[in-house]
Each structure stands twice: as structure tokens, then as C-alpha cells.
Amino acid sequence: MAAAAEEEPLPEPAPAPVPAPAPRRRGSTAARPVPDEDRGAPADPAHRRVLSARRRLLLMLVALSIASGVLAGAKMAAWWVIVPPSVMLLGYLLLLRAAAKADA
């Protein structure tokens, strides 16, 4: 029994290895900010407002289409409730495509 009391203590576990950071690629722009001119952002405040309004309307139409799909999927509305928001979204996407070509 005396041998059991004199057991050697267990060695401490080795610390977990710390992963090395990922190597940076040449030409990476993550560290430095990109000026607005390089992003293709318009300098004219009026044009910025137009783009912002286009983005808001697009997001609203997407949300409306998703909501109508959820309502129809949950059987809280008829299947044809999906059609008007989808047609409006499709028409607006075509309009945005034409506007993008005109802006370019």
C-alpha cells in the first residue's frame, strides 16, 4: 500500500497549438482602405440619392416577394398572391438593367 501512496504525479498536458495567421496574398486590399473613386461610387450627391432610392425600392420588392411566398406557403393566402409582387420585381430588375446600361 505504501507504493500506491508514492505514485508519480501525471505530467501536465501540452498547450494547444495556436494556428498561424493565413499568409497574405500579394495585391490584397484588405489592409488599406479603398477611396470612393476606385469603387466606382458616383461623386455627384444627386446620383448617390438616385442609387440609394433604387436600392431601397429593390429591397422592398424583394421583401414583398418573400413575404407573399411565405404567406402562400403557409396556406394563409392563395397561390396567386405570389404573382403580382414577382411581376413587379421582375419588371423593376429589367428597368434597373436598362438604367445600368444607360449609366455606363
MDAnalysis code that builds the backbone (N, CA, C; Angstrom):
import MDAnalysis as mda
import numpy as np

u = mda.Universe.empty(312, n_residues=104, atom_resindex=np.repeat(np.arange(104), 3), trajectory=True)
u.add_TopologyAttr("name", ["N", "CA", "C"] * 104)
u.add_TopologyAttr("resid", np.arange(1, 105))
u.add_TopologyAttr("resname", ["MET", "ALA", "ALA", "ALA", "ALA", "GLU", "GLU", "GLU", "PRO", "LEU", "PRO", "GLU", "PRO", "ALA", "PRO", "ALA", "PRO", "VAL", "PRO", "ALA", "PRO", "ALA", "PRO", "ARG", "ARG", "ARG", "GLY", "SER", "THR", "ALA", "ALA", "ARG", "PRO", "VAL", "PRO", "ASP", "GLU", "ASP", "ARG", "GLY", "ALA", "PRO", "ALA", "ASP", "PRO", "ALA", "HIS", "ARG", "ARG", "VAL", "LEU", "SER", "ALA", "ARG", "ARG", "ARG", "LEU", "LEU", "LEU", "MET", "LEU", "VAL", "ALA", "LEU", "SER", "ILE", "ALA", "SER", "GLY", "VAL", "LEU", "ALA", "GLY", "ALA", "LYS", "MET", "ALA", "ALA", "TRP", "TRP", "VAL", "ILE", "VAL", "PRO", "PRO", "SER", "VAL", "MET", "LEU", "LEU", "GLY", "TYR", "LEU", "LEU", "LEU", "LEU", "ARG", "ALA", "ALA", "ALA", "LYS", "ALA", "ASP", "ALA"])
u.atoms.positions = np.array([
    [0.801, -1.179, 0.000],
    [0.000, 0.000, 0.000],
    [0.849, 1.250, 0.000],
    [2.015, 1.192, 0.536],
    [2.902, 2.337, 0.579],
    [3.322, 2.730, -0.826],
    [3.406, 1.763, -1.744],
    [3.791, 2.055, -3.123],
    [2.705, 2.854, -3.824],
    [1.456, 2.623, -3.481],
    [0.353, 3.340, -4.114],
    [0.350, 4.805, -3.700],
    [0.784, 5.086, -2.476],
    [0.805, 6.467, -1.999],
    [1.945, 7.252, -2.612],
    [2.982, 6.553, -3.110],
    [4.144, 7.232, -3.671],
    [4.093, 7.320, -5.200],
    [2.910, 7.314, -5.778],
    [2.800, 7.379, -7.242],
    [3.329, 8.713, -7.743],
    [3.911, 8.686, -8.909],
    [4.422, 9.912, -9.524],
    [3.252, 10.746, -10.042],
    [3.331, 12.060, -9.920],
    [2.249, 12.892, -10.456],
    [2.251, 12.828, -11.986],
    [1.074, 12.951, -12.557],
    [0.944, 12.926, -14.019],
    [1.532, 14.206, -14.609],
    [2.202, 14.096, -15.758],
    [2.729, 15.321, -16.391],
    [1.572, 16.181, -16.914],
    [1.790, 17.492, -16.913],
    [0.763, 18.412, -17.385],
    [0.618, 18.274, -18.895],
    [-0.604, 18.381, -19.407],
    [-0.792, 18.271, -20.863],
    [-0.145, 19.457, -21.571],
    [0.300, 19.195, -22.781],
    [0.934, 20.244, -23.587],
    [-0.119, 21.268, -23.991],
    [0.253, 22.550, -24.087],
    [-0.724, 23.557, -24.503],
    [-1.149, 23.314, -25.952],
    [-2.385, 23.699, -26.263],
    [-2.905, 23.532, -27.622],
    [-2.129, 24.429, -28.578],
    [-1.831, 23.936, -29.770],
    [-1.096, 24.779, -30.728],
    [-1.972, 25.927, -31.218],
    [-1.369, 27.064, -31.398],
    [-2.062, 28.251, -31.882],
    [-1.920, 28.269, -33.399],
    [-3.041, 28.361, -34.131],
    [-2.922, 28.364, -35.596],
    [-2.218, 29.631, -36.086],
    [-1.399, 29.441, -37.093],
    [-0.674, 30.570, -37.677],
    [-1.635, 31.396, -38.519],
    [-1.433, 32.703, -38.593],
    [-2.311, 33.513, -39.444],
    [-2.123, 33.138, -40.907],
    [-3.184, 33.302, -41.659],
    [-3.140, 32.965, -43.081],
    [-2.173, 33.910, -43.790],
    [-1.416, 33.397, -44.731],
    [-0.493, 34.282, -45.455],
    [-1.268, 35.261, -46.320],
    [-0.756, 36.468, -46.417],
    [-1.400, 37.496, -47.230],
    [-1.009, 37.318, -48.683],
    [-1.987, 37.521, -49.514],
    [-1.710, 37.458, -50.951],
    [-1.201, 38.808, -51.419],
    [-0.401, 38.753, -52.433],
    [0.104, 39.992, -53.000],
    [-1.040, 40.765, -53.633],
    [-1.063, 42.037, -53.422],
    [-2.108, 42.873, -54.004],
    [-3.384, 42.883, -53.191],
    [-3.370, 42.333, -52.001],
    [-4.561, 42.312, -51.168],
    [-4.885, 43.729, -50.705],
    [-6.163, 44.090, -50.786],
    [-6.584, 45.432, -50.379],
    [-7.281, 45.409, -49.035],
    [-7.163, 44.317, -48.291],
    [-7.866, 44.210, -47.017],
    [-7.300, 45.181, -45.982],
    [-6.021, 45.456, -46.036],
    [-5.391, 46.273, -45.009],
    [-5.546, 47.765, -45.283],
    [-5.633, 48.152, -46.523],
    [-5.696, 49.575, -46.820],
    [-7.089, 49.944, -47.332],
    [-7.610, 51.086, -46.931],
    [-8.934, 51.489, -47.395],
    [-8.889, 51.888, -48.863],
    [-9.994, 51.643, -49.535],
    [-10.082, 51.964, -50.952],
    [-10.855, 53.265, -51.083],
    [-10.297, 54.252, -51.779],
    [-11.018, 55.516, -51.955],
    [-12.303, 55.310, -52.744],
    [-13.259, 56.235, -52.575],
    [-14.543, 56.122, -53.269],
    [-14.383, 56.125, -54.783],
    [-13.384, 56.818, -55.288],
    [-13.203, 56.897, -56.728],
    [-12.875, 55.525, -57.311],
    [-12.150, 54.700, -56.544],
    [-11.771, 53.386, -57.045],
    [-12.936, 52.403, -57.010],
    [-13.907, 52.615, -56.164],
    [-15.037, 51.705, -56.060],
    [-16.063, 51.934, -57.153],
    [-15.961, 52.977, -57.859],
    [-16.949, 53.287, -58.878],
    [-18.143, 54.040, -58.303],
    [-18.025, 54.547, -57.091],
    [-19.111, 55.305, -56.476],
    [-19.209, 56.668, -57.153],
    [-20.420, 57.132, -57.401],
    [-20.567, 58.438, -58.055],
    [-20.182, 59.565, -57.111],
    [-19.592, 60.588, -57.668],
    [-19.177, 61.740, -56.870],
    [-20.341, 62.717, -56.683],
    [-21.306, 62.684, -57.598],
    [-22.431, 63.606, -57.556],
    [-23.424, 63.182, -56.464],
    [-23.754, 64.061, -55.528],
    [-24.696, 63.689, -54.459],
    [-26.091, 63.338, -54.980],
    [-26.521, 63.985, -56.061],
    [-27.842, 63.679, -56.613],
    [-27.879, 62.255, -57.156],
    [-26.794, 61.853, -57.799],
    [-26.735, 60.491, -58.343],
    [-26.680, 59.466, -57.211],
    [-26.016, 59.822, -56.111],
    [-25.987, 58.928, -54.946],
    [-27.386, 58.729, -54.382],
    [-28.173, 59.811, -54.341],
    [-29.551, 59.694, -53.846],
    [-30.393, 58.812, -54.759],
    [-30.187, 58.940, -56.059],
    [-30.928, 58.107, -57.010],
    [-30.573, 56.638, -56.799],
    [-29.287, 56.342, -56.659],
    [-28.869, 54.958, -56.442],
    [-29.410, 54.426, -55.118],
    [-29.427, 55.250, -54.101],
    [-29.956, 54.844, -52.806],
    [-31.453, 54.543, -52.905],
    [-32.186, 55.371, -53.638],
    [-33.622, 55.147, -53.818],
    [-33.866, 53.861, -54.607],
    [-33.050, 53.620, -55.625],
    [-33.179, 52.366, -56.394],
    [-32.937, 51.159, -55.496],
    [-31.935, 51.248, -54.648],
    [-31.607, 50.131, -53.754],
    [-32.736, 49.882, -52.759],
    [-33.303, 50.968, -52.204],
    [-34.405, 50.826, -51.245],
    [-35.615, 50.172, -51.887],
    [-35.968, 50.591, -53.092],
    [-37.123, 50.017, -53.774],
    [-36.878, 48.551, -54.116],
    [-35.659, 48.228, -54.531],
    [-35.335, 46.838, -54.831],
    [-35.474, 45.964, -53.587],
    [-34.947, 46.429, -52.466],
    [-35.055, 45.652, -51.234],
    [-36.509, 45.510, -50.782],
    [-37.307, 46.555, -50.978],
    [-38.710, 46.472, -50.610],
    [-39.449, 45.452, -51.474],
    [-39.163, 45.440, -52.772],
    [-39.819, 44.480, -53.658],
    [-39.377, 43.052, -53.360],
    [-38.109, 42.867, -53.017],
    [-37.638, 41.527, -52.642],
    [-38.328, 41.077, -51.369],
    [-38.439, 41.966, -50.379],
    [-39.107, 41.618, -49.127],
    [-40.586, 41.307, -49.364],
    [-41.230, 42.061, -50.229],
    [-42.639, 41.827, -50.549],
    [-42.819, 40.476, -51.233],
    [-41.912, 40.132, -52.138],
    [-41.993, 38.840, -52.825],
    [-41.780, 37.691, -51.845],
    [-40.815, 37.844, -50.953],
    [-40.558, 36.797, -49.954],
    [-41.757, 36.648, -49.023],
    [-42.315, 37.770, -48.579],
    [-43.465, 37.714, -47.680],
    [-44.663, 37.053, -48.356],
    [-44.906, 37.366, -49.610],
    [-46.032, 36.734, -50.304],
    [-45.788, 35.245, -50.490],
    [-44.539, 34.862, -50.744],
    [-44.216, 33.441, -50.858],
    [-44.415, 32.706, -49.545],
    [-44.043, 33.343, -48.446],
    [-44.234, 32.723, -47.123],
    [-45.722, 32.583, -46.809],
    [-46.494, 33.616, -47.116],
    [-47.938, 33.541, -46.877],
    [-48.593, 32.442, -47.704],
    [-48.205, 32.344, -48.957],
    [-48.769, 31.297, -49.811],
    [-48.288, 29.918, -49.365],
    [-47.049, 29.818, -48.948],
    [-46.520, 28.536, -48.489],
    [-47.154, 28.064, -47.197],
    [-47.546, 28.999, -46.340],
    [-48.188, 28.658, -45.073],
    [-49.701, 28.500, -45.228],
    [-50.184, 28.562, -46.452],
    [-51.621, 28.438, -46.751],
    [-52.455, 29.527, -46.080],
    [-51.838, 30.685, -45.859],
    [-52.572, 31.814, -45.304],
    [-53.106, 32.709, -46.416],
    [-52.688, 32.428, -47.646],
    [-53.155, 33.171, -48.810],
    [-53.147, 32.212, -49.996],
    [-53.860, 32.590, -51.033],
    [-53.920, 31.758, -52.234],
    [-52.580, 31.793, -52.967],
    [-52.362, 30.824, -53.832],
    [-51.089, 30.727, -54.543],
    [-50.864, 31.923, -55.461],
    [-51.956, 32.479, -56.001],
    [-51.793, 33.563, -56.963],
    [-51.372, 34.878, -56.314],
    [-51.292, 34.923, -54.979],
    [-50.823, 36.123, -54.280],
    [-49.340, 36.371, -54.583],
    [-48.631, 35.341, -54.998],
    [-47.203, 35.462, -55.319],
    [-46.989, 36.210, -56.637],
    [-47.962, 36.155, -57.526],
    [-47.775, 36.664, -58.891],
    [-47.523, 38.177, -58.949],
    [-48.359, 39.043, -58.374],
    [-48.105, 40.493, -58.536],
    [-46.754, 40.977, -58.013],
    [-46.322, 40.585, -56.799],
    [-45.003, 41.050, -56.365],
    [-43.867, 40.507, -57.239],
    [-44.037, 39.287, -57.728],
    [-42.999, 38.707, -58.588],
    [-42.915, 39.449, -59.915],
    [-44.058, 39.798, -60.471],
    [-44.066, 40.545, -61.735],
    [-43.464, 41.935, -61.532],
    [-43.813, 42.583, -60.416],
    [-43.234, 43.901, -60.130],
    [-41.721, 43.810, -59.959],
    [-41.252, 42.779, -59.248],
    [-39.810, 42.610, -59.046],
    [-39.110, 42.349, -60.369],
    [-39.678, 41.489, -61.199],
    [-39.075, 41.201, -62.499],
    [-39.023, 42.460, -63.372],
    [-40.116, 43.221, -63.393],
    [-40.134, 44.456, -64.173],
    [-39.122, 45.468, -63.669],
    [-38.993, 45.573, -62.357],
    [-38.034, 46.527, -61.795],
    [-36.597, 46.099, -62.075],
    [-36.339, 44.787, -62.038],
    [-34.992, 44.311, -62.380],
    [-34.650, 44.624, -63.831],
    [-35.631, 44.493, -64.726],
    [-35.388, 44.860, -66.121],
    [-35.141, 46.361, -66.258],
    [-35.891, 47.157, -65.495],
    [-35.683, 48.605, -65.508],
    [-34.297, 48.973, -64.978],
    [-33.872, 48.309, -63.894],
    [-32.533, 48.571, -63.351],
    [-31.439, 48.173, -64.340],
    [-31.668, 47.110, -65.073],
    [-30.677, 46.687, -66.076],
    [-30.538, 47.751, -67.164],
    [-31.669, 48.283, -67.613],
    [-31.616, 49.341, -68.624],
    [-30.963, 50.600, -68.048],
    [-31.254, 50.926, -66.802],
    [-30.642, 52.109, -66.175],
    [-29.138, 51.923, -66.017],
    [-28.698, 50.720, -65.693],
    [-27.267, 50.462, -65.553],
    [-26.556, 50.613, -66.881],
    [-27.192, 50.151, -67.940],
    [-26.590, 50.326, -69.278],
    [-26.528, 51.793, -69.664],
    [-27.559, 52.559, -69.277],
    [-27.571, 53.982, -69.600],
    [-26.524, 54.746, -68.780],
    [-26.294, 54.318, -67.535],
    [-25.314, 54.989, -66.684],
    [-23.894, 54.683, -67.113],
    [-23.678, 53.542, -67.719],
    [-22.305, 53.131, -68.077],
    [-21.760, 53.863, -69.259],
])
